[in-house]
């Protein structure tokens, strides 16, 4: 195991623009060797790729947003087309000329691959590359840098199946090493120092062979079907109640269909009625292994409540009798 890591963030980067040769800049200032990890801020990459825009920041946030996850006053937490969840969809107006804004690179993983390949071609070295951006964290104050792009690096160090010093087998431990590298690099960079490039040395074990770029930072984006925090608390209530939510796309925000037991518990809690779990495929729905039969008489507002619960748990419902409704999973 490696017990020492070194980080160097040099001065002298200067202003980066669309005509900047980023490969030459990194090679000259960092002088990487085999096994190093090159860390570059997404702002520098976007500037070098000509992504700086003049004009309305909010309009650019709209353009970069796939779905608003949460909103508090003027603050928007957005899911971007990259799969990232970031304040203002990653659009930034700092460290750029007044009146200008800059979004994330169009494809941060592709940017990382291009930089890695360029360094390999120009200097002959095999390095890993991480492109970073700043993000907040649920449940925690403050921000830290995360990997939004990566190439030539194991971004996730899966410990499943390994055994700790006490003989316990690890099941879910998987350090997001690309994010850890991004956070460590930010300590060397500082926010206002003008040092957007960092060389990390000491973790050559994470760097992949020259012909392997790896999963990239995309490999750290959680599948929406397994995302337990697809909406903020208020937004989840509104989305569940809003009629415009598309039942065919419930996994985007609410995740995969909940287990029948979880839905049954929620129905019993909200409706104060007994819920019978019927574990058989409803007629015409052979792909669904079960449905929930709920005995509840018609009541004012009941259908809206069932709609909201169905959306939130990614199930569909239909009335099957005067005092019974049936729930089936929204997807097979």
Rosetta blueprint (number, residue, H / E / L):
1 X L
2 X L
3 X L
4 X L
5 X L
6 X E
7 X E
8 X E
9 X L
10 X L
11 X L
12 X L
13 X L
14 X L
15 X L
16 X L
17 X L
18 X L
19 X L
20 X L
21 X L
22 X H
23 X H
24 X H
25 X H
26 X H
27 X H
28 X H
29 X H
30 X H
31 X L
32 X L
33 X L
34 X L
35 X L
36 X L
37 X E
38 X E
39 X E
40 X E
41 X E
42 X H
43 X H
44 X H
45 X H
46 X H
47 X H
48 X H
49 X L
50 X L
51 X L
52 X E
53 X E
54 X E
55 X L
56 X L
57 X H
58 X H
59 X H
60 X H
61 X H
62 X H
63 X H
64 X H
65 X E
66 X E
67 X E
68 X E
69 X E
70 X E
71 X E
72 X E
73 X L
74 X L
75 X E
76 X E
77 X E
78 X E
79 X E
80 X E
81 X L
82 X L
83 X L
84 X L
85 X E
86 X E
87 X E
88 X H
89 X H
90 X H
91 X L
92 X E
93 X L
94 X L
95 X L
96 X L
97 X L
98 X L
99 X L
100 X E
101 X E
102 X E
103 X L
104 X L
105 X L
106 X L
107 X L
108 X H
109 X H
110 X H
111 X H
112 X H
113 X H
114 X H
115 X H
116 X H
117 X H
118 X H
119 X H
120 X H
121 X H
122 X H
123 X H
124 X L
125 X L
126 X L
127 X L
128 X E
129 X E
130 X E
131 X E
132 X E
133 X E
134 X E
135 X E
136 X E
137 X E
138 X L
139 X L
140 X E
141 X E
142 X E
143 X E
144 X E
145 X E
146 X E
147 X E
148 X E
149 X E
150 X E
151 X E
152 X L
153 X E
154 X L
155 X L
156 X L
157 X E
158 X E
159 X L
160 X L
161 X L
162 X L
163 X E
164 X L
165 X L
166 X L
167 X L
168 X L
169 X E
170 X L
171 X L
172 X L
173 X L
174 X E
175 X E
176 X L
177 X H
178 X H
179 X H
180 X H
181 X H
182 X H
183 X H
184 X H
185 X H
186 X H
187 X H
188 X H
189 X H
190 X L
191 X L
192 X L
193 X L
194 X L
195 X L
196 X L
197 X E
198 X E
199 X E
200 X E
201 X E
202 X L
203 X L
204 X H
205 X H
206 X H
207 X E
208 X L
209 X L
210 X L
211 X L
212 X L
213 X L
214 X L
215 X L
216 X L
217 X H
218 X H
219 X H
220 X H
221 X L
222 X L
223 X L
224 X H
225 X H
226 X H
227 X L
228 X L
229 X L
230 X L
231 X L
232 X L
233 X H
234 X H
235 X H
236 X H
237 X H
238 X H
239 X H
240 X H
241 X H
242 X L
243 X L
244 X L
245 X L
246 X L
247 X H
248 X H
249 X H
250 X L
251 X H
252 X H
253 X H
254 X H
255 X L
256 X L
257 X L
258 X L
259 X L
260 X H
261 X H
262 X H
263 X H
264 X H
265 X H
266 X H
267 X H
268 X H
269 X H
270 X H
271 X H
272 X L
273 X L
274 X L
275 X E
276 X E
277 X E
278 X E
279 X L
280 X L
281 X L
282 X L
283 X L
284 X L
285 X L
286 X L
287 X L
288 X L
289 X L
290 X L
291 X E
292 X E
293 X E
294 X E
295 X E
296 X L
297 X L
298 X L
299 X L
300 X L
301 X L
302 X H
303 X H
304 X H
305 X H
306 X H
307 X H
308 X H
309 X H
310 X H
311 X H
312 X H
313 X H
314 X L
315 X E
316 X E
317 X E
318 X E
319 X E
320 X E
321 X E
322 X L
323 X L
324 X E
325 X E
326 X E
327 X E
328 X E
329 X E
330 X L
331 X L
332 X L
